[in-house]
Amino acid sequence: MTMQVRLPEEPTDIDADAFLPTESGNFRIRVTVDEDGLEHCLVYVGELENAESLLIRIHSECLTGDAFGSMKCDCGPQLQASLKMIQDEGCGAVVYLRQEGRGIGLHSKIQAYALQDIGYDTLDANLALGLPADARTYGIAAKMLKEAGVKSVRMMTNNPLKVKGLQENGIKVNFRLPHISGISTENIEYLRTKNERMGHILNLG
């Protein structure tokens, strides 16, 4: 006798929104594709529809820091700290943008690293390559939050340009929370450059 195995019906019209268990706790992840085909994601906890003063971080992709634990920057510790804070809050989101190297891409970022190895700071390295100091835009972040139904946010950032970028794209920012983590001897000059030359609000002691 042959046993008949009943397979589930073929799924159709599936949203790219799924459960994501992590070392920092349980999240959901939602993917948005922009006009250039780049895939950005919202990693979130709780109900976002009609959320007021939602705790968020806009985090630009940093392969070296986020995945490999590079100490040239503070990106990895900032990402992990924001995930923990959102779990502790019980509701919030990380808007993870595919804007590697402040928008210049991985190849150019590593070229800039090579210049930093011989004494350039993070700003002058970009300029020496004929690249902008910061090529990021935040329209896609605002779009993702609007599509999720978020009404206003509290934002974990040291960068006033991120606050301005959301506000200019129709997201109300009720409060900016300082987000300083991962300071080390390897990245202190990088952080000083961001503070002194790029307008980031950093109390480095």
Summary of the structure (lengths in Angstrom):
residues: 205
radius of gyration: 19.1
end to end distance: 76.7
largest distance: 77.6
contacts: 590
relative contact order: 0.16
helix: 35%
strand: 22%
